[in-house]
Amino acid sequence: MPLRENISDRDLISMCIQGKDLGYTMLYQKYARRIYNSISRLIAHTAEAEDILQETFFNAFNDPERLQSVINFEAWVRRMAINRSISHLRKKKILFTDLGDMEPQAEADYNARADELFDCRVEDVRKSIEELSTGYKTILNLYLFEKVSQEEIAVMLGISPATVRTQYHRAKKRILLSLKDKAYYE
């Protein structure tokens, strides 16, 4: 069935509350791909990411009355998916090390032109991100792609904001070094 863009989320939620399957189906069709993309940036294994997607929507739709208070369905479900993804990483014993209140320091070998490297070919940047450790990749994806503030990431992961900043900068540096190895700059 083609997605009818003219039906608002509020109308679809009302259909869910009334027990109409069409409301659930259309909300899922409208947002599943975008939510899956958010999950897959944190969870590399496709089957695990798909499971988290299904669990997230199941929990979102499990209590239709809870949907009444939802203001932005996509943001609400995305936050549920991200939290579920982080819980999944924790169960796999991925540790997010807290470095205390240590602030990142300017490193002597940092090249001011380094930020220009992020304009490189998208595929090389994506591959460089995938090569990061899970902790670095999680922080980088939450901050860059999910637009979660560093303070919120700190709360989500149970580490200090300074640790989030440090790990974000280290992740960025590793990506830049990876791209440097590909001879993007001299």
N, C-alpha and C positions, 0 to 999 in steps of 0.2 A: 504494500500500500504506500503510495507516495506521501511524503510528509507535507501536511498542510501548514504552511508558515503563518497563515492568518489567525490561527488559534493561539491565544496567549497562554503562557505558563499558568496563569491564575485559573483560566478556564479548564486547562488540562488537570490541574490539581483538584478543581471542583469535581471533575469527572471521576477522579480517583476516589475522592471522599464518598461519592455516590456509588462506588463499587463498579464503575464501568471500565472494562479492560482496555478500551481504546485510549483512555487517559494515560494509563501506565505505559502502554505500547508507544504512544507518540512521544512521551517524555524520554523514554529510553532511546528511541530512534534519534531524537533531537540531540541528545547529549552524550550518548555512550562513547562515540569515537573520540570526542574531545577529552572526556574523563579518562579513557583508556590511554591516550597520549600522555596525560599527566602522570598516570601510574607507571607507564613503561619507561619514563625518564628516571624513575627511582628504582624500579624492579626490572632487572635485565631479562629475566627468564619469562618468555612469552606466556607459558601456561600459568605461572604464578600471577602474572599481571592480569590475565583474563579471569582467574579465580577471584582476585581482589575486586575487579570490576563487578562481577556477578554478586559477590557478597555485599558490596557497597549499595548496589541498587536494591538488592533484597532487603537490606536494613532500612533503606530510604522508604521503600514501599510497604514495609511490614506493618506499620501503624499509620493508616491513612489520616487519622485525626491529627497526628503530629504535623502533617503537611500544611495544615491550616495556618500555622504561624510562620511558615517559610516565606521570606520576602524575595529572595533570589535563589531559585531552585538550583541553577547550575553552580553557583558559588557554594551553596550548602552541600551539595553532593560532592563537589571537588574537594572540599575540606575534609569530608568524611573519608574520601578515597586516599587523600594524602596521609591522614592520620592512620588509616588502616595499613598503608604501605610502610610507614615508619614502624608501626607495631610489628609488622612482618619482618622487617630488617632486624629489629631488636630480638625477635624470637630466633633469628639465625645467628645471634650473638655478634652482630655488627656493633662495635663500640664506637661511640663518639667521644673522644677524649676531651676532657675539660682541661684547658691550659691555664685556668685561673683568670686573673685579670690582665694577663700579658697582652699588650697591644702589639700589632704587627709593626715591625720597624722597617724603615726604608732599607732595602738591601743594596749593598755596594754594586753588585753586578746587574742591577735593574736598568733596562734600557728604556728611555722615555718614549721611544717609538714603538714600544712593545704593544701598546693598545691598538695600534694600526693593524696588527696581525689578525684581529678579530674580523677584519673585512676579507679574510682569505676565503678560499672555497669552503662552502658549508660542509661538505662531506668530510674534509680533513678535520675540521673543528669537531664535528660530531664523533668521528673516530677517536680523536684525542680525548674527548669527554668520556667516552665509553671505556677508555684504558685507565681512567682514574680509579683509585680505590673507592669502595662503596661509600665511605664517609665523606670524602671530598666531593664525589659525584652527587650525593644526596644534597649537600649544602648548596653546591653550585646550581643544581636544577631547581631547587626550591626558590632560591634567590633570583636567578635570571629568568627562568621560564614560568614559574608559578607566581612570581611577584610577591612572595612572602617576605616580610621585613626580617632583617637579621635578628632583631629582638624576638620576633615571633618564632623564628627557627630555633633560637636558643631555648625558649620555653618548650617547644615541641620535642627537642632532642635532649633536654635536661642538661644543657651545658651553658656556659656563660656567653654573653654577646661578644666578648673579646675573642673567645675561642672560635665562634662562628666567623668573625672577621678574619682571624688568622688563617683558618682552614680555607675560607673562600679565596684569600690572596694566594695561598700556597697552591690551591687547585688551579687558579688562573695562571700562576707561574709555570706549573707543570704543562699546562696546555700550550703556553707560549714556547717552552723549551721543545715540546714535541713538534710544533710547527717550525721552529728554528731548524730542527733536524731535517725537515723536509725542504730546507733551503728557501724559505720565504723571505728571509732577510739575511744580511751578512753581518 
